[in-house]
Amino acid sequence: MAILVTGSTGTIGSQVLAHLQGHNVEVRALTRSPETAQFPAGVTAVRGDLADPDSVRAALRGVSTLFLLAPNVADELTQAMLTLTVAREAGVKGIVYLSVFGGDGYADVPHFAGKYTVERMIEALDLPATILRPAYFIQNDLRQKDGLLKTGVYGSPIGKKGVSMVDIRDIGEAAAIELLRREQAATPLGRETYALVGPDSLTGEGIATIWREALGRAIRHGGDDLVVMEQRTKTMLPAWHALDLRLMFSRYQREGAVATADDIERLTKLLGHAPRSYTAFARDAAAQWTKG
């Protein structure tokens, strides 16, 4: 039998595939374009699209464990729920679902509320699943490069309450650990839930300080104006997506998204090491940018 990874060509899916290498299991990667997809050695590309249940049915033949990452699209909830239904009908014995940290509390943020609805489906149907709840991705801040280097501004409007950002390598590693555990088990395992978080409570001003030290130059936080953020985001993403993100950052500003000590302890035990820090990420990025 095999592990099927959805979202395989994206930021997180590629990390999951990398961390599954070398474990003597068959790994398949779902993609709309298997003829052009580039995957690690030993990974089999399988044609499919979560918006097309028949293609998912075909892709699940011979699959025993599923990594489910639904795309951030307007019908994300429908795609995720239908994929779970197809997986259940196919007899998949293990599922690792990528949800979001704080989804249970952010009822007015569409992609948070949608992911939490999927969690409720998993619970209601008693599916053999691990739910991973990642916080805001540290590597999202690679998009801040031009602002940091050209104008000395860190522009993400995350506010003053604190966000426990997570490194995408920790997400991929945690997912791979749980996929392998479920794939190698003789029978379906019970449900587990993990917060995927970083070790620090990060604020806009705090991150500006981290970059100031990493780059050795003056860096300031650009502020928390969400109207400006939404307008800027609409030049790159659909309007619905820009508003969704504005609502997320609004909740970050009002309430924060800070991990508990128990969250960090459980993740450390799962990974076998402490979660990676923003400071380490910033130092590595600064070194790469300097070389570039």
Buried (B, 14 or more C-beta within 10 A) or exposed (E): EBBBBBBBBEBBBBBBBBBBEEBEBBBBBBBBEBEEBEBEEEBEBBBBBBBBBEBBBEBBEEBBBBBBBBBBBBEBBBBBBBBBBBBBEBEBBBBBBBBBBBBBEBEEBBBBBBBBBBBEBBEEEEBBBBBBBBBBBBBEBEEBBEBBBEEBBBBBBBBEBBBBBBBBBBBBBBBBBBBBBBBEBEEBBEBBBBBBBBBBBBBBEBBBBBBBEBBEEEBBBBEBEBEEBBEEBBEEBEEEBBBBBBBBBBBBBEBBBBBEEEBBEBBEEBBEEEBBBBBBBBBEBBEEBEEE
